[in-house]
Amino acid sequence: MDTDNLSVTLADTAAVLFDFDGPICDVFAGRPADQVARNLAALAARREPALGGKLSSTDDPLEVLRLTHQADTGIGLQVERALTAVEVEAVGVAGDPTPGAAAALEAVWATGRKIVVVSNNSAECVRAFLFRHGLTGHVLEVVGRPEGHPELMKPNPHSLIAAAELLGVDITRCTLIGDSLTDIQAAHAVGSTAIGYVNKEHKRRVFAQAGADAITESMQTIADAISAQPSR
């Protein structure tokens, strides 16, 4: 059972780090990511036409950001500002939190464990969504992508290290809940525990191959497993 495995995995956890897009919010549910990527690519290409071809191969806004920054920092910063604005708008029409996410945050908080959201999305959009849905009270910190440095986005463990330092918690006693391979890679790079949240079926195999410490298809199951833990 997922709950039993998660309970064991979380037994020594002092802080739970939540990825944002997936475990808490479907950021582009109301504003398709592929269209956002095309718009960002067009913005970059207007500044530097040679970028058009390079950026046309991806439908991921974050990858457009990475590629643009690699090619030209100035244009990259412009694209990043545009992406942040779109993300803030997008979470306003993204709908409700991921099923079970609010319960998971509440359960972690109830056991006295600390919570940080660590995201490749902007901190601005994370905070806007948490505020909109009354979830700010349980989240001590938000570590979003570092402005001007997309190379520090996950799988780079920069955000996890920053979260652990902010909390004053040993990073090896942090557990990251994420829905992408990069989350698992970032956690394991610094000795944190990694829980893979499967919101698309193919991810179960990806997470298993990456050595995720636990895998679940439900944020509610995480809430149930946390609730079974003793308070800290």
N, C-alpha and C positions, 0 to 999 in steps of 0.2 A: 504493500500500500504506500502511496505517496506520502501520507501523513506520518507514518512510522519512520520512513527514511528521512524525511525533513526534520522530524523531532531529534533524531540522532545527530544530524548534520548541524543543527542549530544549538546543540547543547552547550557549547562553550563560547557562543557568540555574545560579545559585549555591545556591538553596534551593527545595525543592518543598513546597508547602503542600497538604495533602490535606484535602478535605472529608471528613466522617466518615460520615454516613448516605448510603449508596450506594457510594462508592468503597471504603470499608473494611468497613462493616457495614450490614446491613438491620435497622435499629434495632427496628422493630415487626413483624418477621417472626413472632415468637411471641406477640405481643400486638397485635391489629389497631389501627392508628392511629385509625380512625373511632370505635372503642369508647372509646379513651382520650380522644378529643376530646369525646365525649358525656359521659363521666364528669366531665371538667374543667368543661364547660359547666354541668352539674348542680350542681357545687360552687359555681360563681360565682353561679348563679341562686338558690341557697339563701340567699346573703348579700344579693343584690340581684335580686329577681324580674324586674325590667325587663330584665335582661340575657339572660333566657331566649330571647326571640325573636331577638335580635341574634346570639346565638352558635349558634343552631340551623342556620344556613345553611352552616356549614363542618364538614368532617370532618378538618381539619388541626389537631393539638394546638398547633402553634406559632402558628397564626392565632387560635385561642382565646386563647392567652396575649397576643398583640398587642392584640386587641380588648378584652380584660378590663382590661389596663393602661391603655388609652386611656380607658376609662369610669371606672375607679376604681383608683388605685394600690394601695390597701390590699388590695383583693380580688385585684388582679393579683399581688401578692407571695404571697398565699396559694395562688393557682393555680400560680404558678411553683414554689413548694416542692413542691406535689403532683406537678407534671410532672417535676421532677428525680427524685423518689422513684420514679415510674413508669418513667422512662427507665433508671435503674439496675437496676430489676427486669427491664425488657424486654431489655436487652442480655445478661442472664444466661440468657435462653431464646431468644436470636436465632439461635443456631446458629453455624456457622463463619464466618470472615471471607469477604467477597466473593471469589470465585475470582480468583486473581492478585494480590490486595491484599498478602498477605504477601511475595510475590515482588517486587512493586514497591517496597515499603519496603526490603527487603533490597538490591535493586539500587541504589536511590538512596544508601543508606548505604555500599555498597561503592565507589561512585565518589567518596566524600568530600563529597557534597552534604549540606546540612542539611535536616532534616525538622521541620515543625510541622503538627499537626492543627488546622485552624480550622473551628469548627462552630457551627451555631445550636442544637445540642443542648448539654446541660450538660457542663462539663469533667469532672464526677464520673462520668458514664456513659461518656464516652470513655476515661478512665483505667481504669475497671473492666473495660471490654472488652479494652483493650490488655493489661492485666495477665493477664486470664483466658486469653488466647491467646498469651502469651509474646511480645508485640510491643513492649513498653515500651522495650527496649534501643536501638531505632533512632529513636525519636521524642524529640527534644530538648525540645519544649514542646507543651503543649495549650492552645489558646485557645478556650474555650467561650463560650456566650452570657453577656454581662455581666449579673450579677444586678440585677434591678430596672430594666433598660434594654433592653427588647426592641426599641426603635427602633434600636438599634445592631447588630441582627442583619443578616446579609447580606439584601439587596443593599448595605447600608451597608458600606463597606470597613474598618470599625473593627478587625475581627479580623485582617485582612491587615496593616494598619499596625502593630498590636501585635506580630504575629509577626515582621515585618521588624525592628522595633526591638529585640525580644528577641534576635534573631540577630545584630544589627549588620550587616545586609545591605541593600543598596540595593533598595527595593521593586520597581524596574523589572527586577531580575534574579531575581525570584521567579516561579515558575509555580504556579498553582492548578489542581488537578484536582478538578472538581466535576460533579455530575450534575443541576444545576438552572440555570435561567436566572439566578437571583439570584447564583450563583457567577460566571458569566461577567460579569455587570454589575458585581459588586464588584471583580473583578480589573481590568477595563478602566477603572474609575473612578480607579484609582491607577497605571495604567501597567504592571500586571503581565501576564504571559502567562496565557492561559486555555485549558485543555484540557477539553473537554466529554466526560464519560463517559456513553455512551448505554446505559442499562439499560432503557429503554422506547423503542420504535421512533420514536414521534412526536418524541422529543427531538432526533434528528438534524437535522430541519428547524428546530426552535427554536434550536438552537445555531448552525446555519449562518446563520440570519437575524440572530442576535445578534453575529455576527462572531467566533466562537470561533477561536482561533489554530490549533487542531487538534481533531479529533473522533475518538473511538475507541469501539468496543463492548466492549473487553476490557482489563481491568487487567493481564492477562498481557502484552498487546502493549506497554503502558507499561513493564513490567519489561524486556522485550526491547529496547526503544528506549533505555532508560536504560543498560542493560548495554553498549550499543554506544558510550556516551559515554566520553571520557577521564576518568581520576580527577582530583580537584581537591586 
